Amino acid sequence: MIKNKIKIPIYNQSIIVIVTEEENPRYKAFVDYMDGYITALFVKKHLSDGIIVHECVHLVNFLYSHIGAELDINNDEHQAYLTQYIYEHIKKIIK
């Protein structure tokens, strides 16, 4: 099992990323709050860029909800940069 923390300095938050070998018939990946952290769990066998990007959207939404930020579809550059930042860190963790 790979477990790592992504620090999000601008929001003073962290995200836990877990990659496991354990199969689960209910999910290939998911995002939830665990042990006080926003956590993304990925089943290694199902890892793909598409799954990672999908979960990054959930991670950004969980983070914004946690800090009380509102998404703005007319001013979403910060959201796009944050999604990219999280994606790039997850790719480093899983390689």
Backbone as XML, in Angstrom:
<?xml version="1.0"?>
<chain id="A" units="angstrom">
  <residue number="1" name="MET">
    <atom name="N" x="0.853" y="-1.174" z="0.000"/>
    <atom name="CA" x="0.000" y="0.000" z="0.000"/>
    <atom name="C" x="0.900" y="1.239" z="0.000"/>
  </residue>
  <residue number="2" name="ILE">
    <atom name="N" x="0.553" y="2.165" z="-0.850"/>
    <atom name="CA" x="1.235" y="3.455" z="-0.898"/>
    <atom name="C" x="0.337" y="4.467" z="-0.197"/>
  </residue>
  <residue number="3" name="LYS">
    <atom name="N" x="0.910" y="5.218" z="0.724"/>
    <atom name="CA" x="0.146" y="6.271" z="1.404"/>
    <atom name="C" x="1.029" y="7.508" z="1.441"/>
  </residue>
  <residue number="4" name="ASN">
    <atom name="N" x="0.486" y="8.632" z="0.994"/>
    <atom name="CA" x="1.263" y="9.848" z="0.933"/>
    <atom name="C" x="0.347" y="11.048" z="1.186"/>
  </residue>
  <residue number="5" name="LYS">
    <atom name="N" x="0.967" y="12.155" z="1.566"/>
    <atom name="CA" x="0.219" y="13.376" z="1.853"/>
    <atom name="C" x="0.601" y="14.449" z="0.843"/>
  </residue>
  <residue number="6" name="ILE">
    <atom name="N" x="-0.408" y="15.091" z="0.277"/>
    <atom name="CA" x="-0.200" y="16.243" z="-0.615"/>
    <atom name="C" x="-0.558" y="17.487" z="0.185"/>
  </residue>
  <residue number="7" name="LYS">
    <atom name="N" x="0.409" y="18.358" z="0.356"/>
    <atom name="CA" x="0.144" y="19.607" z="1.060"/>
    <atom name="C" x="-0.352" y="20.654" z="0.058"/>
  </residue>
  <residue number="8" name="ILE">
    <atom name="N" x="-1.398" y="21.352" z="0.439"/>
    <atom name="CA" x="-1.969" y="22.424" z="-0.365"/>
    <atom name="C" x="-1.684" y="23.724" z="0.402"/>
  </residue>
  <residue number="9" name="PRO">
    <atom name="N" x="-0.488" y="24.297" z="0.199"/>
    <atom name="CA" x="-0.061" y="25.430" z="1.034"/>
    <atom name="C" x="-0.993" y="26.637" z="0.998"/>
  </residue>
  <residue number="10" name="ILE">
    <atom name="N" x="-1.492" y="26.995" z="-0.166"/>
    <atom name="CA" x="-2.299" y="28.205" z="-0.284"/>
    <atom name="C" x="-3.569" y="28.128" z="0.571"/>
  </residue>
  <residue number="11" name="TYR">
    <atom name="N" x="-4.068" y="26.898" z="0.803"/>
    <atom name="CA" x="-5.267" y="26.725" z="1.621"/>
    <atom name="C" x="-4.948" y="26.138" z="2.991"/>
  </residue>
  <residue number="12" name="ASN">
    <atom name="N" x="-3.657" y="25.930" z="3.284"/>
    <atom name="CA" x="-3.231" y="25.361" z="4.561"/>
    <atom name="C" x="-3.971" y="24.047" z="4.864"/>
  </residue>
  <residue number="13" name="GLN">
    <atom name="N" x="-4.025" y="23.181" z="3.864"/>
    <atom name="CA" x="-4.719" y="21.905" z="3.974"/>
    <atom name="C" x="-3.817" y="20.803" z="3.417"/>
  </residue>
  <residue number="14" name="SER">
    <atom name="N" x="-4.190" y="19.567" z="3.708"/>
    <atom name="CA" x="-3.494" y="18.414" z="3.136"/>
    <atom name="C" x="-4.509" y="17.394" z="2.666"/>
  </residue>
  <residue number="15" name="ILE">
    <atom name="N" x="-4.092" y="16.623" z="1.672"/>
    <atom name="CA" x="-4.904" y="15.533" z="1.135"/>
    <atom name="C" x="-4.082" y="14.258" z="1.273"/>
  </residue>
  <residue number="16" name="ILE">
    <atom name="N" x="-4.711" y="13.214" z="1.745"/>
    <atom name="CA" x="-4.056" y="11.911" z="1.847"/>
    <atom name="C" x="-4.407" y="11.107" z="0.601"/>
  </residue>
  <residue number="17" name="VAL">
    <atom name="N" x="-3.390" y="10.501" z="0.000"/>
    <atom name="CA" x="-3.588" y="9.640" z="-1.176"/>
    <atom name="C" x="-3.143" y="8.229" z="-0.797"/>
  </residue>
  <residue number="18" name="ILE">
    <atom name="N" x="-4.036" y="7.283" z="-1.003"/>
    <atom name="CA" x="-3.745" y="5.878" z="-0.720"/>
    <atom name="C" x="-3.932" y="5.088" z="-2.006"/>
  </residue>
  <residue number="19" name="VAL">
    <atom name="N" x="-2.942" y="4.273" z="-2.332"/>
    <atom name="CA" x="-3.048" y="3.351" z="-3.461"/>
    <atom name="C" x="-2.933" y="1.950" z="-2.871"/>
  </residue>
  <residue number="20" name="THR">
    <atom name="N" x="-3.939" y="1.126" z="-3.101"/>
    <atom name="CA" x="-3.985" y="-0.196" z="-2.516"/>
    <atom name="C" x="-4.093" y="-1.271" z="-3.591"/>
  </residue>
  <residue number="21" name="GLU">
    <atom name="N" x="-3.622" y="-2.447" z="-3.265"/>
    <atom name="CA" x="-3.762" y="-3.609" z="-4.144"/>
    <atom name="C" x="-5.105" y="-4.301" z="-3.928"/>
  </residue>
  <residue number="22" name="GLU">
    <atom name="N" x="-5.744" y="-4.007" z="-2.804"/>
    <atom name="CA" x="-6.980" y="-4.704" z="-2.433"/>
    <atom name="C" x="-8.129" y="-4.343" z="-3.357"/>
  </residue>
  <residue number="23" name="GLU">
    <atom name="N" x="-8.735" y="-5.353" z="-3.927"/>
    <atom name="CA" x="-9.904" y="-5.161" z="-4.793"/>
    <atom name="C" x="-11.142" y="-4.919" z="-3.943"/>
  </residue>
  <residue number="24" name="ASN">
    <atom name="N" x="-12.062" y="-4.152" z="-4.490"/>
    <atom name="CA" x="-13.345" y="-3.941" z="-3.856"/>
    <atom name="C" x="-14.399" y="-3.903" z="-4.953"/>
  </residue>
  <residue number="25" name="PRO">
    <atom name="N" x="-15.417" y="-4.731" z="-4.866"/>
    <atom name="CA" x="-16.436" y="-4.754" z="-5.928"/>
    <atom name="C" x="-17.280" y="-3.484" z="-6.003"/>
  </residue>
  <residue number="26" name="ARG">
    <atom name="N" x="-17.216" y="-2.630" z="-4.976"/>
    <atom name="CA" x="-18.059" y="-1.436" z="-4.947"/>
    <atom name="C" x="-17.408" y="-0.215" z="-5.564"/>
  </residue>
  <residue number="27" name="TYR">
    <atom name="N" x="-16.066" y="-0.180" z="-5.682"/>
    <atom name="CA" x="-15.421" y="1.013" z="-6.219"/>
    <atom name="C" x="-14.050" y="0.699" z="-6.803"/>
  </residue>
  <residue number="28" name="LYS">
    <atom name="N" x="-13.609" y="1.567" z="-7.710"/>
    <atom name="CA" x="-12.249" y="1.539" z="-8.252"/>
    <atom name="C" x="-11.412" y="2.617" z="-7.575"/>
  </residue>
  <residue number="29" name="ALA">
    <atom name="N" x="-12.084" y="3.633" z="-7.067"/>
    <atom name="CA" x="-11.459" y="4.738" z="-6.352"/>
    <atom name="C" x="-12.581" y="5.507" z="-5.651"/>
  </residue>
  <residue number="30" name="PHE">
    <atom name="N" x="-12.216" y="6.239" z="-4.613"/>
    <atom name="CA" x="-13.210" y="7.107" z="-3.979"/>
    <atom name="C" x="-12.515" y="8.192" z="-3.177"/>
  </residue>
  <residue number="31" name="VAL">
    <atom name="N" x="-13.279" y="9.228" z="-2.848"/>
    <atom name="CA" x="-12.809" y="10.334" z="-2.017"/>
    <atom name="C" x="-13.769" y="10.469" z="-0.850"/>
  </residue>
  <residue number="32" name="ASP">
    <atom name="N" x="-13.192" y="10.661" z="0.347"/>
    <atom name="CA" x="-14.009" y="10.837" z="1.542"/>
    <atom name="C" x="-13.150" y="11.484" z="2.625"/>
  </residue>
  <residue number="33" name="TYR">
    <atom name="N" x="-13.759" y="11.833" z="3.752"/>
    <atom name="CA" x="-13.009" y="12.288" z="4.916"/>
    <atom name="C" x="-12.634" y="11.060" z="5.730"/>
  </residue>
  <residue number="34" name="MET">
    <atom name="N" x="-11.346" y="10.943" z="6.066"/>
    <atom name="CA" x="-10.876" y="9.830" z="6.894"/>
    <atom name="C" x="-9.844" y="10.374" z="7.876"/>
  </residue>
  <residue number="35" name="ASP">
    <atom name="N" x="-10.026" y="10.072" z="9.129"/>
    <atom name="CA" x="-9.067" y="10.472" z="10.162"/>
    <atom name="C" x="-8.733" y="11.963" z="10.103"/>
  </residue>
  <residue number="36" name="GLY">
    <atom name="N" x="-9.738" y="12.786" z="9.803"/>
    <atom name="CA" x="-9.553" y="14.228" z="9.794"/>
    <atom name="C" x="-8.961" y="14.798" z="8.517"/>
  </residue>
  <residue number="37" name="TYR">
    <atom name="N" x="-8.763" y="13.963" z="7.500"/>
    <atom name="CA" x="-8.189" y="14.428" z="6.232"/>
    <atom name="C" x="-9.108" y="14.085" z="5.066"/>
  </residue>
  <residue number="38" name="ILE">
    <atom name="N" x="-9.066" y="14.920" z="4.049"/>
    <atom name="CA" x="-9.676" y="14.557" z="2.773"/>
    <atom name="C" x="-8.763" y="13.481" z="2.192"/>
  </residue>
  <residue number="39" name="THR">
    <atom name="N" x="-9.341" y="12.343" z="1.860"/>
    <atom name="CA" x="-8.552" y="11.193" z="1.444"/>
    <atom name="C" x="-9.061" y="10.638" z="0.123"/>
  </residue>
  <residue number="40" name="ALA">
    <atom name="N" x="-8.118" y="10.329" z="-0.765"/>
    <atom name="CA" x="-8.441" y="9.657" z="-2.023"/>
    <atom name="C" x="-7.827" y="8.268" z="-1.962"/>
  </residue>
  <residue number="41" name="LEU">
    <atom name="N" x="-8.640" y="7.275" z="-2.204"/>
    <atom name="CA" x="-8.165" y="5.897" z="-2.247"/>
    <atom name="C" x="-8.323" y="5.379" z="-3.669"/>
  </residue>
  <residue number="42" name="PHE">
    <atom name="N" x="-7.250" y="4.791" z="-4.198"/>
    <atom name="CA" x="-7.241" y="4.232" z="-5.543"/>
    <atom name="C" x="-6.890" y="2.761" z="-5.467"/>
  </residue>
  <residue number="43" name="VAL">
    <atom name="N" x="-7.619" y="1.927" z="-6.207"/>
    <atom name="CA" x="-7.258" y="0.518" z="-6.356"/>
    <atom name="C" x="-6.273" y="0.446" z="-7.514"/>
  </residue>
  <residue number="44" name="LYS">
    <atom name="N" x="-5.062" y="-0.024" z="-7.221"/>
    <atom name="CA" x="-3.957" y="0.022" z="-8.183"/>
    <atom name="C" x="-4.318" y="-0.585" z="-9.540"/>
  </residue>
  <residue number="45" name="LYS">
    <atom name="N" x="-5.015" y="-1.691" z="-9.531"/>
    <atom name="CA" x="-5.360" y="-2.395" z="-10.777"/>
    <atom name="C" x="-6.181" y="-1.515" z="-11.724"/>
  </residue>
  <residue number="46" name="HIS">
    <atom name="N" x="-6.923" y="-0.580" z="-11.185"/>
    <atom name="CA" x="-7.831" y="0.245" z="-11.993"/>
    <atom name="C" x="-7.302" y="1.655" z="-12.248"/>
  </residue>
  <residue number="47" name="LEU">
    <atom name="N" x="-6.061" y="1.922" z="-11.849"/>
    <atom name="CA" x="-5.515" y="3.263" z="-12.040"/>
    <atom name="C" x="-5.416" y="3.627" z="-13.513"/>
  </residue>
  <residue number="48" name="SER">
    <atom name="N" x="-5.911" y="4.785" z="-13.827"/>
    <atom name="CA" x="-5.794" y="5.344" z="-15.176"/>
    <atom name="C" x="-5.851" y="6.859" z="-15.030"/>
  </residue>
  <residue number="49" name="ASP">
    <atom name="N" x="-5.412" y="7.569" z="-16.054"/>
    <atom name="CA" x="-5.497" y="9.029" z="-16.005"/>
    <atom name="C" x="-6.943" y="9.471" z="-15.824"/>
  </residue>
  <residue number="50" name="GLY">
    <atom name="N" x="-7.847" y="8.786" z="-16.488"/>
    <atom name="CA" x="-9.262" y="9.145" z="-16.374"/>
    <atom name="C" x="-9.782" y="9.016" z="-14.953"/>
  </residue>
  <residue number="51" name="ILE">
    <atom name="N" x="-9.455" y="7.925" z="-14.277"/>
    <atom name="CA" x="-9.879" y="7.727" z="-12.886"/>
    <atom name="C" x="-9.260" y="8.800" z="-11.985"/>
  </residue>
  <residue number="52" name="ILE">
    <atom name="N" x="-7.977" y="9.079" z="-12.207"/>
    <atom name="CA" x="-7.294" y="10.077" z="-11.373"/>
    <atom name="C" x="-7.930" y="11.455" z="-11.557"/>
  </residue>
  <residue number="53" name="VAL">
    <atom name="N" x="-8.164" y="11.862" z="-12.795"/>
    <atom name="CA" x="-8.784" y="13.167" z="-13.056"/>
    <atom name="C" x="-10.178" y="13.221" z="-12.432"/>
  </residue>
  <residue number="54" name="HIS">
    <atom name="N" x="-10.938" y="12.158" z="-12.597"/>
    <atom name="CA" x="-12.281" y="12.077" z="-12.025"/>
    <atom name="C" x="-12.224" y="12.343" z="-10.520"/>
  </residue>
  <residue number="55" name="GLU">
    <atom name="N" x="-11.312" y="11.654" z="-9.830"/>
    <atom name="CA" x="-11.205" y="11.815" z="-8.381"/>
    <atom name="C" x="-10.651" y="13.181" z="-8.006"/>
  </residue>
  <residue number="56" name="CYS">
    <atom name="N" x="-9.806" y="13.774" z="-8.862"/>
    <atom name="CA" x="-9.293" y="15.135" z="-8.599"/>
    <atom name="C" x="-10.429" y="16.145" z="-8.534"/>
  </residue>
  <residue number="57" name="VAL">
    <atom name="N" x="-11.435" y="15.980" z="-9.376"/>
    <atom name="CA" x="-12.602" y="16.876" z="-9.322"/>
    <atom name="C" x="-13.267" y="16.759" z="-7.958"/>
  </residue>
  <residue number="58" name="HIS">
    <atom name="N" x="-13.438" y="15.521" z="-7.485"/>
    <atom name="CA" x="-14.035" y="15.322" z="-6.162"/>
    <atom name="C" x="-13.148" y="15.912" z="-5.067"/>
  </residue>
  <residue number="59" name="LEU">
    <atom name="N" x="-11.832" y="15.729" z="-5.191"/>
    <atom name="CA" x="-10.909" y="16.277" z="-4.190"/>
    <atom name="C" x="-11.017" y="17.790" z="-4.096"/>
  </residue>
  <residue number="60" name="VAL">
    <atom name="N" x="-11.056" y="18.458" z="-5.233"/>
    <atom name="CA" x="-11.188" y="19.914" z="-5.236"/>
    <atom name="C" x="-12.515" y="20.319" z="-4.597"/>
  </residue>
  <residue number="61" name="ASN">
    <atom name="N" x="-13.585" y="19.631" z="-4.942"/>
    <atom name="CA" x="-14.890" y="19.962" z="-4.366"/>
    <atom name="C" x="-14.912" y="19.732" z="-2.854"/>
  </residue>
  <residue number="62" name="PHE">
    <atom name="N" x="-14.324" y="18.607" z="-2.396"/>
    <atom name="CA" x="-14.245" y="18.347" z="-0.957"/>
    <atom name="C" x="-13.431" y="19.441" z="-0.269"/>
  </residue>
  <residue number="63" name="LEU">
    <atom name="N" x="-12.298" y="19.811" z="-0.869"/>
    <atom name="CA" x="-11.438" y="20.836" z="-0.281"/>
    <atom name="C" x="-12.172" y="22.168" z="-0.187"/>
  </residue>
  <residue number="64" name="TYR">
    <atom name="N" x="-12.805" y="22.581" z="-1.261"/>
    <atom name="CA" x="-13.532" y="23.853" z="-1.245"/>
    <atom name="C" x="-14.670" y="23.826" z="-0.231"/>
  </residue>
  <residue number="65" name="SER">
    <atom name="N" x="-15.365" y="22.721" z="-0.145"/>
    <atom name="CA" x="-16.431" y="22.598" z="0.843"/>
    <atom name="C" x="-15.860" y="22.704" z="2.257"/>
  </residue>
  <residue number="66" name="HIS">
    <atom name="N" x="-14.724" y="22.064" z="2.476"/>
    <atom name="CA" x="-14.091" y="22.044" z="3.792"/>
    <atom name="C" x="-13.654" y="23.443" z="4.233"/>
  </residue>
  <residue number="67" name="ILE">
    <atom name="N" x="-13.167" y="24.252" z="3.316"/>
    <atom name="CA" x="-12.686" y="25.591" z="3.679"/>
    <atom name="C" x="-13.754" y="26.673" z="3.490"/>
  </residue>
  <residue number="68" name="GLY">
    <atom name="N" x="-14.916" y="26.278" z="2.984"/>
    <atom name="CA" x="-16.011" y="27.234" z="2.808"/>
    <atom name="C" x="-15.906" y="28.084" z="1.552"/>
  </residue>
  <residue number="69" name="ALA">
    <atom name="N" x="-15.123" y="27.640" z="0.572"/>
    <atom name="CA" x="-15.000" y="28.375" z="-0.692"/>
    <atom name="C" x="-16.143" y="27.993" z="-1.625"/>
  </residue>
  <residue number="70" name="GLU">
    <atom name="N" x="-16.538" y="28.921" z="-2.456"/>
    <atom name="CA" x="-17.592" y="28.656" z="-3.429"/>
    <atom name="C" x="-16.992" y="28.581" z="-4.825"/>
  </residue>
  <residue number="71" name="LEU">
    <atom name="N" x="-17.410" y="27.581" z="-5.574"/>
    <atom name="CA" x="-16.971" y="27.463" z="-6.964"/>
    <atom name="C" x="-17.702" y="28.510" z="-7.801"/>
  </residue>
  <residue number="72" name="ASP">
    <atom name="N" x="-16.994" y="29.043" z="-8.772"/>
    <atom name="CA" x="-17.559" y="30.074" z="-9.639"/>
    <atom name="C" x="-17.246" y="29.679" z="-11.082"/>
  </residue>
  <residue number="73" name="ILE">
    <atom name="N" x="-18.270" y="29.292" z="-11.839"/>
    <atom name="CA" x="-18.025" y="28.832" z="-13.211"/>
    <atom name="C" x="-17.561" y="29.950" z="-14.131"/>
  </residue>
  <residue number="74" name="ASN">
    <atom name="N" x="-17.704" y="31.192" z="-13.711"/>
    <atom name="CA" x="-17.233" y="32.323" z="-14.507"/>
    <atom name="C" x="-15.835" y="32.790" z="-14.107"/>
  </residue>
  <residue number="75" name="ASN">
    <atom name="N" x="-15.317" y="32.256" z="-13.033"/>
    <atom name="CA" x="-13.996" y="32.624" z="-12.534"/>
    <atom name="C" x="-13.369" y="31.371" z="-11.911"/>
  </residue>
  <residue number="76" name="ASP">
    <atom name="N" x="-13.003" y="30.421" z="-12.781"/>
    <atom name="CA" x="-12.578" y="29.115" z="-12.285"/>
    <atom name="C" x="-11.095" y="28.803" z="-12.486"/>
  </residue>
  <residue number="77" name="GLU">
    <atom name="N" x="-10.290" y="29.829" z="-12.725"/>
    <atom name="CA" x="-8.865" y="29.590" z="-12.972"/>
    <atom name="C" x="-8.190" y="28.946" z="-11.761"/>
  </residue>
  <residue number="78" name="HIS">
    <atom name="N" x="-8.522" y="29.416" z="-10.561"/>
    <atom name="CA" x="-7.937" y="28.831" z="-9.349"/>
    <atom name="C" x="-8.329" y="27.367" z="-9.202"/>
  </residue>
  <residue number="79" name="GLN">
    <atom name="N" x="-9.548" y="27.043" z="-9.578"/>
    <atom name="CA" x="-10.013" y="25.660" z="-9.525"/>
    <atom name="C" x="-9.230" y="24.796" z="-10.516"/>
  </residue>
  <residue number="80" name="ALA">
    <atom name="N" x="-9.006" y="25.304" z="-11.705"/>
    <atom name="CA" x="-8.252" y="24.566" z="-12.717"/>
    <atom name="C" x="-6.809" y="24.337" z="-12.274"/>
  </residue>
  <residue number="81" name="TYR">
    <atom name="N" x="-6.168" y="25.378" z="-11.723"/>
    <atom name="CA" x="-4.793" y="25.228" z="-11.231"/>
    <atom name="C" x="-4.725" y="24.229" z="-10.086"/>
  </residue>
  <residue number="82" name="LEU">
    <atom name="N" x="-5.685" y="24.272" z="-9.170"/>
    <atom name="CA" x="-5.694" y="23.338" z="-8.047"/>
    <atom name="C" x="-5.885" y="21.905" z="-8.527"/>
  </residue>
  <residue number="83" name="THR">
    <atom name="N" x="-6.778" y="21.701" z="-9.482"/>
    <atom name="CA" x="-6.990" y="20.365" z="-10.047"/>
    <atom name="C" x="-5.697" y="19.860" z="-10.673"/>
  </residue>
  <residue number="84" name="GLN">
    <atom name="N" x="-5.026" y="20.697" z="-11.438"/>
    <atom name="CA" x="-3.750" y="20.332" z="-12.063"/>
    <atom name="C" x="-2.703" y="20.008" z="-11.001"/>
  </residue>
  <residue number="85" name="TYR">
    <atom name="N" x="-2.604" y="20.826" z="-9.974"/>
    <atom name="CA" x="-1.629" y="20.632" z="-8.891"/>
    <atom name="C" x="-1.834" y="19.274" z="-8.222"/>
  </residue>
  <residue number="86" name="ILE">
    <atom name="N" x="-3.083" y="18.964" z="-7.887"/>
    <atom name="CA" x="-3.387" y="17.692" z="-7.228"/>
    <atom name="C" x="-3.095" y="16.533" z="-8.166"/>
  </residue>
  <residue number="87" name="TYR">
    <atom name="N" x="-3.518" y="16.642" z="-9.420"/>
    <atom name="CA" x="-3.276" y="15.581" z="-10.403"/>
    <atom name="C" x="-1.783" y="15.287" z="-10.531"/>
  </residue>
  <residue number="88" name="GLU">
    <atom name="N" x="-0.973" y="16.329" z="-10.684"/>
    <atom name="CA" x="0.467" y="16.139" z="-10.869"/>
    <atom name="C" x="1.102" y="15.495" z="-9.640"/>
  </residue>
  <residue number="89" name="HIS">
    <atom name="N" x="0.635" y="15.842" z="-8.449"/>
    <atom name="CA" x="1.172" y="15.221" z="-7.240"/>
    <atom name="C" x="0.745" y="13.757" z="-7.120"/>
  </residue>
  <residue number="90" name="ILE">
    <atom name="N" x="-0.475" y="13.457" z="-7.503"/>
    <atom name="CA" x="-0.923" y="12.061" z="-7.459"/>
    <atom name="C" x="-0.098" y="11.232" z="-8.454"/>
  </residue>
  <residue number="91" name="LYS">
    <atom name="N" x="0.139" y="11.766" z="-9.630"/>
    <atom name="CA" x="0.959" y="11.033" z="-10.639"/>
    <atom name="C" x="2.356" y="10.746" z="-10.079"/>
  </residue>
  <residue number="92" name="LYS">
    <atom name="N" x="2.949" y="11.675" z="-9.356"/>
    <atom name="CA" x="4.273" y="11.447" z="-8.750"/>
    <atom name="C" x="4.200" y="10.354" z="-7.690"/>
  </residue>
  <residue number="93" name="ILE">
    <atom name="N" x="3.137" y="10.335" z="-6.936"/>
    <atom name="CA" x="2.967" y="9.342" z="-5.861"/>
    <atom name="C" x="2.850" y="7.935" z="-6.448"/>
  </residue>
  <residue number="94" name="ILE">
    <atom name="N" x="2.104" y="7.777" z="-7.519"/>
    <atom name="CA" x="1.794" y="6.424" z="-8.010"/>
    <atom name="C" x="2.824" y="5.856" z="-8.963"/>
  </residue>
  <residue number="95" name="LYS">
    <atom name="N" x="3.780" y="6.670" z="-9.431"/>
    <atom name="CA" x="4.717" y="6.102" z="-10.409"/>
    <atom name="C" x="5.756" y="5.193" z="-9.800"/>
  </residue>
</chain>
